[in-house]
Amino acid sequence: MYHTAGWCAAVVAPGESGTAMARRFLFRALVPAATLALTGAIGFAPASASQATWQIASVVGDPAGATQFSDVAASSPDNAWVTGIGCGDAFCSTLGAAVQRWDGQSWQPFNLPDSNIGGSGFGVVVGTSSASNTWIFGADMNNVGYGVHVTDSGTTETTMPAAEGGLSFTAAAVFSPSDAWAFGVTGDFFNAVFSAYAAHYDGQTWTELPTPPVVPNVISALSSNDLWILGQEDFGANAATNAAAHWTGSGWETIPIPDASGLKLPAGTLFQPTSILANSPSDVWVTAGLLTTCPPCGFGPGVLLLHWNGNSWHSVNVPATIALFNEDMAPDGQGGFWVSGFAVNSATEDLFHFLNDHWSQQPVPTQDSLEAQIGSLALVPGSTSLWGAATLFNFSPDGSESSQGAIYRYGP
């Protein structure tokens, strides 16, 4: 199955308490100022009158609390999972995992056996191959990582191997009861010294694999012998380069991403890869954001779409009206993909669809004037339907902030 999720790091100040650290890791992405894109001038295809639309399927959490959904996985029409972080008040004095399970009829809360999981404030991620085989990963406030296995026999918890110390998970991939993967970063979280992390489950034991050559910020997993990750080659470096890495079953292969000249872009064009989607070893897509010349201004001038054909990368035209892509690429079941982001001069998210070299877009639905932010998308295998994990933010006039988790659905 395909699955992806993302992670952002923040430096932990020496002496910072676990609670304060957790609060700082539960944050929403800032919406950058958008200007014109530099990558082509094609437009959007008109939407068909019979086209399916994205809808809110469920909203979870106290409106005055702080529930945020960030990951989603599905294996069939009657098995899907959404995970995130939740706390009972806007101050987030205590944090824990927020998990929802879809049984084909409704979304219901799922309680993990250990309430400390999710206490770190980092993401809780999920992978599933069937209704009887799901893994959920998260860390406690001391950054000890755990894997929770849900089967027909019940729920079991495992402390994950981590030779370098603490863990934070970015993604999971589950193919069968004897084939599961966990990705993230490991290291000394107190002093912000990290390295890339990957571990594999063979049905009996979790084993930490050789360190991936790039930090697995985002993954796209087709099979146990065909996994792709995207991230920095040297985590924490001031001028780290980004690359893709391919697990072939016997080891990691680094796939460098070329610079502007290698992609025949205007001289001086700087960009930051954001997400990856692999359909095969010779068909891989990467989204990227163009960088401003005044870091840390962030993304602003537009976006790129890159394609790997098995031998080289090339850039693909993107409408000039798109200002930002998020990390949540997911296949559409038709050979294309969905990804969320922002249009130029828009303060609200859209969902962009790319299929047969054509683009279309839909607004991200919301309710009660709340600000919606998509965290992750997942295709329901064998269909053209998708689930989305998201957060609805409420910003009060007094400056306080609260949020609820939202589950989105797309389908004909």
Steps between C-alpha positions, in 0.01 A plus 500: 500500500601864452532728797665829583539744779721790594698637796652831597774547757544775753806559712451404862644756736727351769311468825158523336238292675327210328164682514637820352680304230181314417306822461752638257478192280121521470479780251329599181686588182514870419332614181763680292442808292437387144628658183507388138651164414798467270409165350281529199168664422262213448160521665252273668262271316135583566335271752241257371145539628506135607842521663526370856583752767692501825276497808546501878413152624559554873615765747663382823595672825381770736462834315688665786778238501786426265455189288709481182491216246813449289505146357264262321525149356251271326507145367141449380156666501438361849838571663657841550678677784572862592753603764619818663546676832235617741468678833208607707570874511651770283809518725583132435613427854494132407525342156404162365426313181169564324400197292188433293404174323269450200316165477312566177205660679626770734806658660552403863769591758769240566683507833863395510611280791748764619372854556861631496535434126482834323624683808807628315278725290650357181276326251334164550511300173312197372528226238253222421477205261161367614238536771698240699849648454571861596805665660487836680824676604561781745733618775449600862615828652847351552519417127487125557341354187227237500321290241143385564386197300125455450385154386198275537664362814519838670744786545866465598762765569871480410788727596671584171875445455702821490876477543545877497248583773162664451259461211257710302300330226424649160329215316406133496452238228325169569481231232414182691511348853867418436602817318471845659716812505545803724686818401609811683793658678700382800757658725550733793185712508622706795794634300330478159747250351313274261551239229268321259313192620341195339392171657346182359270235651522141374202364689697435818753777564560865421852566367657840448635519144816672378457876522318631191711742294234771533273594788160340419289813517255343253471146366327318216497125552396264220635173638764373741750512213388833359489784753578864435585772750564872458697728727829664586824312443664655808246568772572819691753636251475869423499438125374145480406368158181308433485165327281198449606156618377164371495179705538212254476215748875466546603856580446873453566676170526880506330686213639857499261776403666739253529873542346766277751456218448125499126554457547778243334755729589871514844561646494550874171318554500347849246243609415271791360151424191432711342165410550182299268252326631186332299293255797283399882526500472687170202720585554725803359846568640767732340831591714796602458858610701782352693691765513873553833680515445601864498192723317431722224659294420147381298398198346775296591529131335175394547129458667233291396151393785260418480160332752212518492260203751253642800682355455874547280774641311763303258776598131494406286808445288617794231771484640839597209539742640243747715655772568206734482120513471311828657159577186292452525358146283192444411300188151546358445142376508618138870563444501853638523647848348740753695752707386788719642850499426866449410701194646845438347768723296242691504453877307171486614159379403331176532141382674476162452204265752408228391242240609451137702825506193698607436681828177566687432627849240494774479708818563317825157494671468651845227585749418788734761720330781286640837482322557153349843345461550162330762280665501183288310328219458129426344314208259215574669221299306377200291816477513870420390596852730663753506586869665808644624580851470868586463763769242778536649802681304766686676829567317714756511881509687483832786316328422155639499198272313170507462218250305189412601201293322460168470198270441569131367268232512514121312253284264459209 
